[in-house]
Amino acid sequence: MYPTLKQEWDAYNHDIEWRDFTTYMERTINQSNQGHEIDSIEDAPIATPQSKWSIAPLFYHNQPYTRNTNLLPKLRKTMYWLGETSYVGMVKLASDSGLGWHYDPDPNPVTQRIRCQLPFDCSISTLSVQSENRPYAEGKLMIFLSSARHKVQNQGENDRISLVFDLFRKGKGIL
């Protein structure tokens, strides 16, 4: 499935609308070491080449962000098929940038958030979860509990772009 999605991405990514969440990151993650639900996609400014952390929304609150999903119909159909449309987006981390150590609280005491990241374009990037460091590899799905302390670092010369979506599971347990 990845080759088909990547082919679609390569054909249309230049028309994708990116939103700049650099200020949001500084206000939340860098100050509190805790991620927060993104309150509004529309309030985020359009990303610029200077943006450190940007999101191209695909689904937000189970609704398609049609500006982008219309460009990527195979990806939209895949997410509908998976049944995971709470929050889905392409996430861009600029070269020589990172999201520092933080955790994303589970939505409630009985539901666990499982973060899935599928790198589409990556240079020298790592995901660290607790004490484990994992290098990004294009097309290789990475899954982790986002309530665990984690960070992302892009040491490369190019932007790191990943499809990111959350799965929600009732009950606590080990992934």
KOLPA-106242 format. One record per residue (C-alpha): x, z negated, y negated; residue number from 0; residue in three letters. Coordinates in steps of 0.05 Angstrom, whole numbers, plus 32768, in hexadecimal, padded with zeros to 4 digits. Example, Ala and Ser with C-alpha at 12.3 -4.5 7.8 and 13.67 -1.06 7.14 Angstrom:
BEGIN
> 80F6  7F64  805A  0  ALA
> 8111  7F71  8015  1  SER
***
This chain:
BEGIN
> 8000  8000  8000  0  MET
> 8038  7FEF  7FCF  1  TYR
> 8054  8037  7FCC  2  PRO
> 800F  8050  7FB6  3  THR
> 8007  801B  7F81  4  LEU
> 804E  8025  7F68  5  LYS
> 8043  8070  7F63  6  GLN
> 8004  8064  7F39  7  GLU
> 802A  8032  7F0E  8  TRP
> 8064  8062  7F02  9  ASP
> 8033  8099  7EED  10  ALA
> 800B  8070  7EBB  11  TYR
> 8032  8032  7EA5  12  ASN
> 8045  8052  7E63  13  HIS
> 7FFC  804F  7E4D  14  ASP
> 7FF0  8006  7E62  15  ILE
> 7FDE  7FD4  7E2B  16  GLU
> 800C  7F98  7E2B  17  TRP
> 7FFB  7F56  7E09  18  ARG
> 8032  7F28  7DEE  19  ASP
> 8031  7EE2  7E0A  20  PHE
> 8075  7ECC  7DF0  21  THR
> 8058  7E9B  7DBE  22  THR
> 8028  7E80  7DF2  23  TYR
> 8063  7E75  7E21  24  MET
> 808A  7E50  7DEC  25  GLU
> 804D  7E25  7DD9  26  ARG
> 803B  7E12  7E20  27  THR
> 8072  7E1A  7E54  28  ILE
> 80AE  7E0D  7E29  29  ASN
> 808F  7DCF  7E07  30  GLN
> 8068  7DAF  7E41  31  SER
> 8088  7DCA  7E81  32  ASN
> 8041  7DDB  7E96  33  GLN
> 801E  7E1E  7E99  34  GLY
> 7FD8  7E23  7E7D  35  HIS
> 7F9F  7E51  7E8A  36  GLU
> 7FA1  7E8B  7E5A  37  ILE
> 7F68  7E7F  7E2B  38  ASP
> 7F5F  7EC6  7E11  39  SER
> 7F7F  7F09  7E1E  40  ILE
> 7F62  7F27  7DDF  41  GLU
> 7F83  7EF3  7DB1  42  ASP
> 7FC8  7F05  7DC9  43  ALA
> 7FEA  7F39  7D9D  44  PRO
> 7FFE  7F7D  7DB7  45  ILE
> 8044  7F78  7DD5  46  ALA
> 8080  7F96  7DB2  47  THR
> 80C5  7FA7  7DCC  48  PRO
> 80DB  7F61  7DB5  49  GLN
> 80A7  7F3D  7DE0  50  SER
> 80C8  7F11  7E14  51  LYS
> 808A  7F05  7E40  52  TRP
> 8050  7F36  7E42  53  SER
> 8013  7F40  7E6D  54  ILE
> 7FED  7F80  7E7A  55  ALA
> 7FAA  7F63  7E8F  56  PRO
> 7F85  7F84  7EC8  57  LEU
> 7F50  7F4F  7ED6  58  PHE
> 7F3E  7F12  7EAE  59  TYR
> 7F08  7EE0  7EC3  60  HIS
> 7EF3  7F11  7EFA  61  ASN
> 7EE7  7F49  7EC8  62  GLN
> 7F11  7F88  7EC7  63  PRO
> 7F3A  7F94  7E89  64  TYR
> 7F22  7FDD  7E88  65  THR
> 7F57  7FF5  7E56  66  ARG
> 7F8A  7FEA  7E8E  67  ASN
> 7F62  7FED  7ECE  68  THR
> 7F48  8033  7EBD  69  ASN
> 7F90  804A  7EBD  70  LEU
> 7F9E  802A  7F01  71  LEU
> 7F61  8037  7F2C  72  PRO
> 7F85  802D  7F6E  73  LYS
> 7FA0  7FEA  7F58  74  LEU
> 7F5A  7FD6  7F3F  75  ARG
> 7F3B  7FEA  7F82  76  LYS
> 7F70  7FC3  7FA8  77  THR
> 7F62  7F83  7F81  78  MET
> 7F17  7F8C  7F8C  79  TYR
> 7F25  7F96  7FD6  80  TRP
> 7F4E  7F56  7FD8  81  LEU
> 7F16  7F32  7FB3  82  GLY
> 7F48  7F14  7F82  83  GLU
> 7F34  7F25  7F3B  84  THR
> 7F35  7EE1  7F18  85  SER
> 7F76  7EF2  7EF5  86  TYR
> 7FA0  7F2F  7F04  87  VAL
> 7FD5  7F4E  7ED8  88  GLY
> 8016  7F72  7ED3  89  MET
> 8049  7F41  7EB7  90  VAL
> 8087  7F58  7E91  91  LYS
> 80C2  7F2A  7E86  92  LEU
> 80F6  7F48  7E57  93  ALA
> 813F  7F4E  7E6A  94  SER
> 8167  7F0E  7E62  95  ASP
> 8127  7EE4  7E5D  96  SER
> 8104  7EB1  7E87  97  GLY
> 80CA  7E81  7E8F  98  LEU
> 80E9  7E3C  7E95  99  GLY
> 80D8  7E07  7EC8  100  TRP
> 808E  7DF9  7EC9  101  HIS
> 8052  7DF1  7EF6  102  TYR
> 800C  7E0D  7EF2  103  ASP
> 7FD7  7DD8  7F02  104  PRO
> 7FA5  7DE8  7F38  105  ASP
> 7F60  7DF5  7F1A  106  PRO
> 7F41  7DB7  7F39  107  ASN
> 7F52  7D81  7F6C  108  PRO
> 7F37  7DA8  7FA8  109  VAL
> 7F50  7DEE  7F98  110  THR
> 7F97  7E07  7F9E  111  GLN
> 7FB3  7E41  7F76  112  ARG
> 7FE1  7E70  7F9C  113  ILE
> 8009  7E9F  7F70  114  ARG
> 801A  7EE4  7F8A  115  CYS
> 804E  7F10  7F68  116  GLN
> 805D  7F57  7F7C  117  LEU
> 8099  7F73  7F56  118  PRO
> 8090  7FBB  7F3F  119  PHE
> 80CF  7FC2  7F15  120  ASP
> 8105  7F8D  7F17  121  CYS
> 814D  7F86  7F09  122  SER
> 8174  7F46  7F17  123  ILE
> 813B  7F14  7F17  124  SER
> 812D  7ED3  7F3C  125  THR
> 80F2  7EA7  7F4A  126  LEU
> 8105  7E5E  7F55  127  SER
> 80D2  7E30  7F76  128  VAL
> 80E6  7DE7  7F7C  129  GLN
> 812D  7DED  7F96  130  SER
> 8128  7E33  7FB4  131  GLU
> 813F  7E71  7F8F  132  ASN
> 8122  7EB4  7FA4  133  ARG
> 813C  7EF7  7F8A  134  PRO
> 8107  7F2A  7F76  135  TYR
> 8105  7F69  7F9F  136  ALA
> 80DA  7FA4  7F8B  137  GLU
> 809D  7FAA  7FB7  138  GLY
> 80A7  7F67  7FDA  139  LYS
> 806D  7F37  7FD0  140  LEU
> 8080  7EF0  7FBB  141  MET
> 804E  7EB8  7FC7  142  ILE
> 8054  7E6F  7FB0  143  PHE
> 802B  7E34  7F9A  144  LEU
> 802B  7E37  7F4F  145  SER
> 801E  7DEC  7F4B  146  SER
> 8066  7DE3  7F63  147  ALA
> 809C  7DE3  7F2E  148  ARG
> 80B5  7E2A  7F25  149  HIS
> 80D9  7E58  7EF5  150  LYS
> 80E7  7EA2  7EEE  151  VAL
> 8127  7EBF  7ED2  152  GLN
> 8138  7F07  7EC2  153  ASN
> 8184  7F0E  7EBD  154  GLN
> 8181  7F5A  7EC0  155  GLY
> 8186  7F8F  7E8A  156  GLU
> 8140  7FAA  7E96  157  ASN
> 80FB  7F8B  7E92  158  ASP
> 80E0  7F6A  7ED1  159  ARG
> 8099  7F81  7EDF  160  ILE
> 806D  7F62  7F16  161  SER
> 8025  7F64  7F2B  162  LEU
> 800E  7F1C  7F28  163  VAL
> 7FCD  7F00  7F44  164  PHE
> 7FB4  7EBC  7F5B  165  ASP
> 7F91  7EAB  7F9B  166  LEU
> 7F67  7E6C  7F9D  167  PHE
> 7F5F  7E43  7FDC  168  ARG
> 7F35  7E06  7FE9  169  LYS
> 7F5C  7DCA  8000  170  GLY
> 7FA3  7DB4  7FF9  171  LYS
> 7FD9  7DC5  802A  172  GLY
> 801B  7DE6  8036  173  ILE
> 801F  7E30  8029  174  LEU
***
